[in-house]
Amino acid sequence: MIALLNCRAATPDDAVPIARLHADSWRRHYRGAYSDAYLDGDVFEDRRSLWAERLGQADDDYFTIVADHGDELVGFAHTVLDADAEQGALLDNLHVRFDLKRHGVGRALMTETAQVLRQRRPSSGLYLWVLKQNTAAQAFYSSIGGVVVGARLGGPFPGGGRAPVLRYGWPDLSALVGLL
Ligand SMILES: CC(C)(COP(=O)(O)OP(=O)(O)OC[C@H]1O[C@@H](n2cnc3c(N)ncnc32)[C@H](O)[C@@H]1OP(=O)(O)O)[C@@H](O)C(=O)NCCC(=O)NCCS
């Protein structure tokens, strides 16, 4: 893992750097699923308003973890509590800055997310949806104990468009909590 990596709760000041990373990551990884018109448009402004709203209000229903490398934000994970009656919390967004992929940032964010989730909802599981075309992310989830627990046609995504998605789950958070 890279040195000087620190995970912490996001604050309203993180809205712009998170939106920048989010827009860049969607453009790089979601083409073919999200519409070209949307990805070629003002994705940053769309994400900036979403993150300003999410982080601008205290809400007990979700939490966002960011990873800093030195003084730069290099990753984030956003989790919605109690999203599913059986599988628990939904990991709604997870992105690592492109040039720092495969340096342990994703694993650190998942570990921190599991630790916070365990404090907030001790008996909750965790699940997420990943694009079927996103085989790199699937390899990442498998490597940290995730298993495929479902599949469906995802979307409509922001800007329209639909594509197959897989559901990954961790019924027990123990494996994630102890990853690092
Ligand atoms: C998917 C993502 C979050 C993973 O984060 P990361 O910081 O790159 O992953 P890590 O370095 O923590 O990887 C941990 C382990 O996962 C596995 N892994 C990660 N990326 C992989 C890849 N591309 N291919 C195969 N295995 C991979 C490896 O076992 C890796 O350990 P190793 O590097 O020691 O072999 C990140 O690559 C990313 O932001 N991707 C683009 C956005 C995205 O797809 N988000 C997920 C949306 S559902």
The ligand as an SDF file (V2000), in Angstrom:
LIG
                    3D

 48 50  0  0  0  0  0  0  0  0999 V2000
  -12.1820   -0.9080   -8.5420 C   0  0  0  0  0  0  0  0  0  0  0  0
  -11.2980    0.0140   -7.6800 C   0  0  0  0  0  0  0  0  0  0  0  0
  -12.1710    0.7670   -6.6970 C   0  0  0  0  0  0  0  0  0  0  0  0
  -10.2830   -0.8590   -6.9110 C   0  0  0  0  0  0  0  0  0  0  0  0
   -9.4620   -0.0250   -6.1450 O   0  0  0  0  0  0  0  0  0  0  0  0
   -7.8420   -0.1610   -6.2220 P   0  0  0  0  0  0  0  0  0  0  0  0
   -7.2760    0.8020   -5.2760 O   0  0  0  0  0  0  0  0  0  0  0  0
   -7.4400   -0.0200   -7.6490 O   0  0  0  0  0  0  0  0  0  0  0  0
   -7.6250   -1.6680   -5.7740 O   0  0  0  0  0  0  0  0  0  0  0  0
   -6.5290   -2.2390   -4.7260 P   0  0  0  0  0  0  0  0  0  0  0  0
   -5.1910   -1.7370   -5.1040 O   0  0  0  0  0  0  0  0  0  0  0  0
   -6.9940   -1.9660   -3.3470 O   0  0  0  0  0  0  0  0  0  0  0  0
   -6.6160   -3.8020   -5.0870 O   0  0  0  0  0  0  0  0  0  0  0  0
   -6.7480   -4.8120   -4.1030 C   0  0  0  0  0  0  0  0  0  0  0  0
   -6.7230   -6.1430   -4.8080 C   0  0  0  0  0  0  0  0  0  0  0  0
   -7.8500   -6.2530   -5.6950 O   0  0  0  0  0  0  0  0  0  0  0  0
   -7.4530   -7.0090   -6.8630 C   0  0  0  0  0  0  0  0  0  0  0  0
   -7.5380   -6.1200   -8.0410 N   0  0  0  0  0  0  0  0  0  0  0  0
   -7.6630   -4.7770   -8.0500 C   0  0  0  0  0  0  0  0  0  0  0  0
   -7.7360   -4.3140   -9.3250 N   0  0  0  0  0  0  0  0  0  0  0  0
   -7.6220   -5.3900  -10.1240 C   0  0  0  0  0  0  0  0  0  0  0  0
   -7.6010   -5.5570  -11.5450 C   0  0  0  0  0  0  0  0  0  0  0  0
   -7.7040   -4.5150  -12.3850 N   0  0  0  0  0  0  0  0  0  0  0  0
   -7.4690   -6.8190  -12.0320 N   0  0  0  0  0  0  0  0  0  0  0  0
   -7.3540   -7.8900  -11.2100 C   0  0  0  0  0  0  0  0  0  0  0  0
   -7.3680   -7.7890   -9.8340 N   0  0  0  0  0  0  0  0  0  0  0  0
   -7.4970   -6.5640   -9.3160 C   0  0  0  0  0  0  0  0  0  0  0  0
   -6.0130   -7.4530   -6.6250 C   0  0  0  0  0  0  0  0  0  0  0  0
   -6.0430   -8.7240   -5.9650 O   0  0  0  0  0  0  0  0  0  0  0  0
   -5.5100   -6.3750   -5.6860 C   0  0  0  0  0  0  0  0  0  0  0  0
   -4.4130   -6.7830   -4.9010 O   0  0  0  0  0  0  0  0  0  0  0  0
   -2.9230   -6.7500   -5.5360 P   0  0  0  0  0  0  0  0  0  0  0  0
   -2.7640   -5.4500   -6.2630 O   0  0  0  0  0  0  0  0  0  0  0  0
   -2.0400   -6.8600   -4.3300 O   0  0  0  0  0  0  0  0  0  0  0  0
   -2.8480   -7.9260   -6.4600 O   0  0  0  0  0  0  0  0  0  0  0  0
  -10.5070    1.0300   -8.5630 C   0  0  0  0  0  0  0  0  0  0  0  0
   -9.6570    0.3360   -9.4240 O   0  0  0  0  0  0  0  0  0  0  0  0
  -11.3620    2.0070   -9.3350 C   0  0  0  0  0  0  0  0  0  0  0  0
  -11.6440    3.0960   -8.8600 O   0  0  0  0  0  0  0  0  0  0  0  0
  -11.7850    1.6190  -10.5540 N   0  0  0  0  0  0  0  0  0  0  0  0
  -12.5320    2.5230  -11.4050 C   0  0  0  0  0  0  0  0  0  0  0  0
  -13.9130    2.8370  -10.8650 C   0  0  0  0  0  0  0  0  0  0  0  0
  -14.6960    1.5900  -10.5810 C   0  0  0  0  0  0  0  0  0  0  0  0
  -14.7550    0.6680  -11.3800 O   0  0  0  0  0  0  0  0  0  0  0  0
  -15.3500    1.5830   -9.3980 N   0  0  0  0  0  0  0  0  0  0  0  0
  -16.1820    0.4820   -8.9710 C   0  0  0  0  0  0  0  0  0  0  0  0
  -17.5710    0.7300   -9.3780 C   0  0  0  0  0  0  0  0  0  0  0  0
  -18.6750   -0.5960   -8.9260 S   0  0  0  0  0  0  0  0  0  0  0  0
  1  2  1  0
  2  3  1  0
  2  4  1  0
  2 36  1  0
  4  5  1  0
  5  6  1  0
  6  7  2  0
  6  8  1  0
  6  9  1  0
  9 10  1  0
 10 11  2  0
 10 12  1  0
 10 13  1  0
 13 14  1  0
 14 15  1  0
 15 16  1  0
 15 30  1  0
 16 17  1  0
 17 18  1  0
 17 28  1  0
 18 19  1  0
 18 27  1  0
 19 20  2  0
 20 21  1  0
 21 22  1  0
 21 27  2  0
 22 23  1  0
 22 24  2  0
 24 25  1  0
 25 26  2  0
 26 27  1  0
 28 29  1  0
 28 30  1  0
 30 31  1  0
 31 32  1  0
 32 33  2  0
 32 34  1  0
 32 35  1  0
 36 37  1  0
 36 38  1  0
 38 39  2  0
 38 40  1  0
 40 41  1  0
 41 42  1  0
 42 43  1  0
 43 44  2  0
 43 45  1  0
 45 46  1  0
 46 47  1  0
 47 48  1  0
M  END
$$$$
